[in-house]
């Protein structure tokens, strides 16, 4: 009966799944040539402008405020770390993704 009550994904299986997904993404990125397609370029430009502009700043400040509040309640710094992580993802993430998709192999 205890076997049925286990969590569906154990830590070992979760790490293996993450490794396989990462390998699949890398293999797909090597064979893809996404930089030559300009079908959705207007949408991409708009989303990048939002994330690196006022919308990204709003997400970052909101996540930091929520993280500070949760950190004070739980007496932990992890909430603040999540807020800082979201701020970094909004500011650096679009440039990193554009670098990945426009890289020439």
GROMACS elastic network, one bead per residue, 0.5 to 0.9 nm:
[ bonds ]
;  ai    aj funct       b0    kb
    1     4     6  0.54103   500
    1     5     6  0.68166   500
    2     5     6  0.51359   500
    2     6     6  0.66709   500
    3     6     6  0.55103   500
    4     7     6  0.84364   500
    5     8     6  0.86508   500
    6     9     6  0.84187   500
    6    10     6  0.83381   500
    7    10     6  0.63805   500
    9    12     6  0.80649   500
    9    13     6  0.60337   500
    9    14     6  0.60793   500
   10    13     6  0.53156   500
   10    14     6  0.60967   500
   10    15     6  0.86960   500
   11    15     6  0.61836   500
   11    16     6  0.86176   500
   12    15     6  0.52883   500
   12    16     6  0.63081   500
   12    17     6  0.86705   500
   13    16     6  0.50306   500
   13    17     6  0.60411   500
   13    18     6  0.85221   500
   14    17     6  0.50877   500
   14    18     6  0.61427   500
   14    19     6  0.86093   500
   15    18     6  0.50723   500
   15    19     6  0.61813   500
   15    20     6  0.87207   500
   16    19     6  0.50568   500
   16    20     6  0.62614   500
   16    21     6  0.86411   500
   17    20     6  0.51768   500
   17    21     6  0.61507   500
   17    22     6  0.85492   500
   18    21     6  0.51538   500
   18    22     6  0.60811   500
   18    23     6  0.85850   500
   19    22     6  0.51672   500
   19    23     6  0.62132   500
   19    24     6  0.86666   500
   20    23     6  0.51118   500
   20    24     6  0.61730   500
   20    25     6  0.86833   500
   21    24     6  0.50546   500
   21    25     6  0.61947   500
   21    26     6  0.86315   500
   22    25     6  0.51778   500
   22    26     6  0.62269   500
   22    27     6  0.86431   500
   23    26     6  0.51536   500
   23    27     6  0.61664   500
   23    28     6  0.86042   500
   24    27     6  0.51309   500
   24    28     6  0.61183   500
   24    29     6  0.85233   500
   25    28     6  0.51073   500
   25    29     6  0.60268   500
   25    30     6  0.86207   500
   26    29     6  0.50592   500
   26    30     6  0.62402   500
   26    31     6  0.88734   500
   27    30     6  0.52286   500
   27    31     6  0.65932   500
   27    32     6  0.87255   500
   28    31     6  0.53628   500
   28    32     6  0.60097   500
   29    32     6  0.51279   500
   29    33     6  0.78325   500
   29    34     6  0.86195   500
   29   100     6  0.80611   500
   29   101     6  0.76908   500
   30    33     6  0.80654   500
   30   105     6  0.76006   500
   32    35     6  0.86894   500
   32   101     6  0.85016   500
   33    36     6  0.62458   500
   33    37     6  0.79185   500
   33   101     6  0.75876   500
   33   102     6  0.80677   500
   33   103     6  0.89632   500
   33   104     6  0.86310   500
   34    37     6  0.56968   500
   34    38     6  0.86177   500
   34   101     6  0.59553   500
   34   102     6  0.71709   500
   35    38     6  0.76188   500
   35    98     6  0.88589   500
   35   101     6  0.58620   500
   35   103     6  0.79537   500
   35   104     6  0.88495   500
   36   102     6  0.84141   500
   37    40     6  0.79299   500
   37    41     6  0.81681   500
   38    41     6  0.50245   500
   38    42     6  0.83353   500
   39    42     6  0.80710   500
   40    43     6  0.53935   500
   40    44     6  0.62498   500
   40    45     6  0.87315   500
   41    45     6  0.60633   500
   41    46     6  0.85404   500
   42    45     6  0.51825   500
   42    46     6  0.61937   500
   42    47     6  0.86969   500
   43    46     6  0.50767   500
   43    47     6  0.61495   500
   43    48     6  0.85540   500
   44    47     6  0.52224   500
   44    48     6  0.61265   500
   44    49     6  0.85337   500
   45    48     6  0.51787   500
   45    49     6  0.61144   500
   45    50     6  0.86311   500
   46    49     6  0.50791   500
   46    50     6  0.61922   500
   46    51     6  0.86909   500
   47    50     6  0.50116   500
   47    51     6  0.60770   500
   47    52     6  0.84928   500
   47    94     6  0.88428   500
   48    51     6  0.51826   500
   48    52     6  0.60066   500
   48    53     6  0.80988   500
   48    94     6  0.61303   500
   48    95     6  0.85626   500
   49    52     6  0.54150   500
   49    53     6  0.56551   500
   49    54     6  0.85138   500
   49    55     6  0.86224   500
   49    56     6  0.88640   500
   50    53     6  0.50200   500
   50    54     6  0.63749   500
   50    55     6  0.52008   500
   50    56     6  0.62522   500
   51    54     6  0.72913   500
   51    55     6  0.56696   500
   51    57     6  0.76487   500
   51    59     6  0.86252   500
   51    90     6  0.54376   500
   51    91     6  0.69870   500
   51    93     6  0.88255   500
   51    94     6  0.76021   500
   52    55     6  0.74010   500
   52    56     6  0.54466   500
   52    57     6  0.74113   500
   52    90     6  0.61216   500
   52    91     6  0.53302   500
   52    92     6  0.81957   500
   52    94     6  0.77400   500
   53    56     6  0.55918   500
   53    57     6  0.63693   500
   53    58     6  0.87891   500
   53    90     6  0.89241   500
   53    91     6  0.84898   500
   54    58     6  0.60611   500
   54    59     6  0.86290   500
   55    59     6  0.62177   500
   55    60     6  0.85359   500
   56    59     6  0.50738   500
   56    60     6  0.60516   500
   56    61     6  0.85801   500
   56    86     6  0.88668   500
   56    87     6  0.73875   500
   56    89     6  0.89933   500
   56    90     6  0.54169   500
   56    91     6  0.72027   500
   57    61     6  0.60379   500
   57    62     6  0.83585   500
   57    87     6  0.73605   500
   57    90     6  0.78123   500
   57    91     6  0.84793   500
   58    61     6  0.52739   500
   58    62     6  0.59424   500
   58    63     6  0.84077   500
   59    62     6  0.51569   500
   59    63     6  0.59730   500
   59    64     6  0.84466   500
   59    83     6  0.88597   500
   59    86     6  0.75169   500
   59    87     6  0.74013   500
   59    90     6  0.80386   500
   60    63     6  0.51992   500
   60    64     6  0.60698   500
   60    65     6  0.85747   500
   60    83     6  0.63726   500
   60    84     6  0.72902   500
   60    85     6  0.85944   500
   60    86     6  0.58632   500
   60    88     6  0.82727   500
   60    89     6  0.89968   500
   60    90     6  0.73939   500
   61    64     6  0.50063   500
   61    65     6  0.60521   500
   61    66     6  0.85345   500
   61    83     6  0.76418   500
   61    87     6  0.77312   500
   62    65     6  0.51153   500
   62    66     6  0.61143   500
   62    67     6  0.83487   500
   62    83     6  0.79164   500
   63    66     6  0.51236   500
   63    67     6  0.58242   500
   63    68     6  0.84174   500
   63    79     6  0.85480   500
   63    80     6  0.81744   500
   63    82     6  0.73727   500
   63    84     6  0.78905   500
   63    86     6  0.69581   500
   63    87     6  0.79924   500
   64    68     6  0.59739   500
   64    69     6  0.85146   500
   64    79     6  0.77130   500
   64    80     6  0.59116   500
   64    81     6  0.83164   500
   64    82     6  0.75623   500
   64    84     6  0.65616   500
   64    86     6  0.83425   500
   64    87     6  0.81770   500
   65    68     6  0.51178   500
   65    69     6  0.62224   500
   65    70     6  0.86428   500
   65    80     6  0.81523   500
   65    83     6  0.76532   500
   66    69     6  0.50861   500
   66    70     6  0.61154   500
   66    71     6  0.83434   500
   66    79     6  0.74547   500
   66    80     6  0.81878   500
   66    83     6  0.76793   500
   67    70     6  0.51410   500
   67    71     6  0.58031   500
   67    72     6  0.84690   500
   67    77     6  0.82812   500
   67    78     6  0.75668   500
   67    81     6  0.75525   500
   67    82     6  0.66611   500
   67    83     6  0.56682   500
   67    84     6  0.88612   500
   68    72     6  0.61141   500
   68    73     6  0.86155   500
   68    77     6  0.79552   500
   68    78     6  0.89870   500
   68    79     6  0.60577   500
   68    80     6  0.54136   500
   68    83     6  0.81660   500
   69    72     6  0.52126   500
   69    73     6  0.62944   500
   69    74     6  0.86630   500
   69    79     6  0.78414   500
   69    80     6  0.86991   500
   70    73     6  0.50480   500
   70    74     6  0.59938   500
   70    75     6  0.79125   500
   70    76     6  0.79440   500
   70    77     6  0.88500   500
   70    78     6  0.87022   500
   70    79     6  0.58923   500
   70    80     6  0.83181   500
   71    74     6  0.52392   500
   71    75     6  0.52358   500
   71    77     6  0.54685   500
   71    78     6  0.66351   500
   71    79     6  0.50360   500
   71    80     6  0.65977   500
   72    76     6  0.67974   500
   72    77     6  0.82196   500
   72    79     6  0.87321   500
   73    76     6  0.79522   500
   74    77     6  0.86380   500
   74    79     6  0.88808   500
   76    79     6  0.69444   500
   76    80     6  0.84215   500
   77    80     6  0.54762   500
   77    81     6  0.64638   500
   77    82     6  0.89953   500
   78    82     6  0.62691   500
   78    83     6  0.87093   500
   79    82     6  0.52232   500
   79    83     6  0.64639   500
   79    84     6  0.88269   500
   80    83     6  0.50302   500
   80    84     6  0.62341   500
   80    85     6  0.85244   500
   81    84     6  0.51054   500
   81    85     6  0.60474   500
   81    86     6  0.86593   500
   82    86     6  0.62257   500
   82    87     6  0.86374   500
   83    86     6  0.52046   500
   83    87     6  0.63118   500
   83    88     6  0.87385   500
   84    88     6  0.62045   500
   84    89     6  0.85739   500
   85    88     6  0.51081   500
   85    89     6  0.60939   500
   85    90     6  0.86264   500
   86    90     6  0.61522   500
   86    91     6  0.86320   500
   87    90     6  0.52226   500
   87    91     6  0.62488   500
   87    92     6  0.84688   500
   88    91     6  0.51894   500
   88    92     6  0.56500   500
   88    93     6  0.70946   500
   89    92     6  0.54966   500
   89    94     6  0.78229   500
   90    93     6  0.56375   500
   90    94     6  0.70785   500
   91    94     6  0.70562   500
   91    95     6  0.80536   500
   92    95     6  0.56475   500
   92    96     6  0.63760   500
   92    97     6  0.88584   500
   93    96     6  0.51636   500
   93    97     6  0.61600   500
   93    98     6  0.85837   500
   94    97     6  0.51642   500
   94    98     6  0.60792   500
   94    99     6  0.85129   500
   95    98     6  0.51098   500
   95    99     6  0.61056   500
   95   100     6  0.86594   500
   96    99     6  0.50456   500
   96   100     6  0.62776   500
   96   101     6  0.87986   500
   97   100     6  0.50257   500
   97   101     6  0.62463   500
   97   102     6  0.85472   500
   98   101     6  0.52061   500
   98   102     6  0.59589   500
   98   103     6  0.82803   500
   99   102     6  0.53142   500
   99   103     6  0.57972   500
  100   103     6  0.54463   500
  100   104     6  0.89987   500
  101   104     6  0.86105   500
